[in-house]
């Protein structure tokens, strides 16, 4: 856990990591003890798509085919030949029944999940669920930094999204690269996290395809121009930082959960708190 402090007030930040071994039995007496003596829990930041229920029901028929490439194109049609050639052996190894009419970003997600499962790893959030179970048992105040993304015309948005191409080649290529080079390192990082070996995690450089894949949807023409999505990432970041500073100001002890990437990133949330004058201490 990272310790962020100022004027005798402390925010403990527990770093989570993914993927981890399937059915890992995770227990932490230290986390339990910190939650027990804290007054507030800050959940990980995120966003939530808020669709009016009746509009959502009307849009459901439009969802059919949203995963498919426009004009019924296949992966062979939309990928450069050299990338398609790299995909074929990984498809045979991990996803032999994969649908080549699906968009590259959808196939990349399915391929990555199948490869993790074969390697005995999982990207599920069991650790976070267990942490929040402890928080619930201790009856801590819960503060969530969740941005509501309101879409009043889901049918039109989905219709435009279905017929729009996506710039998802970078996502697909990064996923292939990670599976070609990083499966063993994923296991090493999972073990380093379980042991609390922060330096071990820092030393293991890897291609992280998640950012390039999330940017595909975020930067698509349909969503980029929609008012609900403009500046969403910056708003979520600002919301979490404001909640963290408020918790530090009023509580003797607070507890938060962030992904390791958000903690170790020199431009991440913990670095932002340090830049504001808070003392940050990493685990020993």
N, C-alpha and C positions, 0 to 999 in steps of 0.2 A: 504494500500500500504506500502511496505517496502522501506526504504530510505537507499541507499548505496552511500557513499560519500567519497571524498578525495580531498584535496586542493581546496575546494570551488566548485567542480564539483559534480553533483548529478545524480544518476540513480534511478528512481522510478520504483519499480517492483510491478505490480498488480497481486495478487494471485487469480487464478480461481479455481473453485471446481465443481465436478460432482459426482453424479447426482443432478439436481435441479428440482423444480416443472415444470411440463409441462406448456408451454405458460406463463412462468413467465415474468412479465413486469419489465425489469431491466433498471434502469437509474442511472447514477452517475455523479453529477455535479463536484465532486472532480476529477474524472478521466478525464472528459472533460477539466477541467481547467489545469491539469498537462500536458495533451497532447498539449494544446494550447500554453503553454510556453516552450515546448521542441523542440529540433532540430532533434531528431532521434528516431525511433521506432525499438526496437528489438523484432522480432516475436519469438514465442516459438520454441525451437530446435526440429529437427526431421530428418527423412530420407525419400528419395523418390526413388522408384524403376524405373530406367531408362532402358526401353526396346526399342531397335530399332524397328520402326513401322512394317517393313516387317517381321522381326523375330517374333514379337508379333502376327501378323496375321496368320503366319504359325503354331504358338503354340496353337491357340484357340481351335482346335479340341481336343488337348491333355488335355484341362482344364476340359472336361466333366468327372465327377466322382472324381475330386480332393478332394471333401469334404467327400467322402466315406471311410470307413475302408478298408484296403487291404483284398482281398479274400472274399469280400462281408460279412464280419463279422458284427455282431450286438453288441450293447452295452452289452447285456447279456454275449456275448462271451469274450469281452475285459476288462470288469470291474470285480473287486473282488465282490463276492456275497454280502458282507455287504454294499459296495458302491452302487451297483445296487439297493439294497433294499431301500436305502435312496433316490435314484433318483425317484422311482416310485410315492410316494405321491406328490413330487414337480412337476413331469411331469403332474399328474392329475390336479393339482391346476393351473399351469401356461402354460403348453405346451402340451395339450392333443393330438395334432396331430403331435408331434415331430417324426422325422424319426430316428429310432434306428439303422439304417445302417450308419449314419454319424459318423465321428470321434468324440470322446469325447469333444475335444476343440471346435468344431463347435456347438455341442449340448449345451455346457456350455454357449457359447455366445448368442445363441438363447434363452435359458432359462432365462438368466440374463436380457436380453432386455424385454422379456415378463413380468417378475416379476416387473421390474421398471415401465413399462407402467400401470400395474394393481395397483401399489402403487401411481400412479399420478406423477411419476418422469421420468426424461429423461436425458440421457448422451450426448445429442446433444451439439454443440458448439455455441449456440446462443449468449452467452455473448462475446465470442471471435470475432464473426462476427460483433457484434455491436461496439466493440472496434476498429476493423480494419476499419469499416465504418467511425468512427470519425477521425481516423488517415488519411484516404483518403481525407476527407473533409478539414482537416487542412493542407494537402499537405506536411506531414512530410516525411523526408527521411526514407525509409524502409530497414532494414538490416535483412536478413533471414539466420539462421544457419541451412541450409538444406543440408544433405549429399546425393549426387547422387550415388545410387547403380547401377552400370552398369552390366548387364547380357547379354552377347553376344550369349549364347546358351540356350534360354528359353525353347525350346522344350525338350532338354535333361534333364534340371533341373526339369521341371514339371513331366517328365516321371519317374525320379528317386524318386521324392517326393511322387508320387501316390502309388508306391509300397513299400514305407518305412513306418515302424511303427513309431508312435510318442509317446514320454514319456509324455503323457498328463493326467495321472491319478491325479497328484498333482493339476493341473488346475481345473479339473472336481470336485475333492473333495473340494477344497477351494471355488468354486462357490456354491456348495451345502451348505457348512458351513455358508457362508455369507447370503444366502437366508433363512437358518434355524434360524439365530440369529440376523441379522443386518438390517432388513427392517425398523424398527422403528428408529434405530439410524441414518440411512441414512437421514430420514426426519429431525431429530434433527440437524444433521450437516449442512443440506441445510439451515435451519433456522438460525443457528449460522453464516454461511457465509453471508447470506443476512443482518444480523445485524452487521457484522464486529466483531463478538465475537471470537477472535483468541483463547483465553484460553478455550472457550467452545469447539472448534474444537480439541484442543490439548488433552483435557480430555477424548474424546470419542475414546477409542481404538477400533479397528475393524480388522477383517481379510480382507486384500485386495488381492483379487484373481487375479488382473490384472497383477501383476509382474510375478506370476507363470505361467499365461497363455501366456504372451508375450515371456517368456523364452522357451516355448515349441517349437515355430517356430524358434527362434534365435538359440537354441541349437540342432536342428535337425541335423542329420548326413549330410544330403544333403547341407544345408546352412552353417553349421559350417565350412565345408571344402572349401566352395566356396570363392575365393579371394575377391569378392565384399563385403562379409559380415563380414570378419575377422576384429575384432576391431572396428566395426562400432559405437557401443555405446560410446566408449572412444573418437573416432574422433568427434562425434557430440558434446559431452561435451566440448572438447577442443576448437572446433569452436565457440561455444556460449560464453565461457569464454574470448576468444581472442576478439570477437566482443564487449563484455561488457566492457572490459578494454580499447579498442580503443575508444568507445563512451564516457567513463568517462574521458579519457585524452583530448578529443577535444571539447566536448560539455559542456555548462553550465548546461543544463538539458537534460536528455534522459529518455525514457519511455520503459518499457519492460513488457511482460506478461509471467508468469510461472504458472504451476499447483501448488496447495498448497503443494503437496507431495514433489515437487522439492525445495520448499522454506523451509519447516519445517524439512526435512531430515537432520540429523546432518552430513551426508556425501554428501549433495546435492550441487547445484550450488551456492546458497547464502552463505552456509558455506564455500565453496571454495573461494569466494571473501573475506570473513572475514579473512580466513587463509592467504590471500595475503596482508593483511594489510589495507583493506578498512573498514570504519566504517559502521556498519549495525544497523539500528534502526527499530524495528518492530512497527506496528500501535498501538496506545494507545487505 
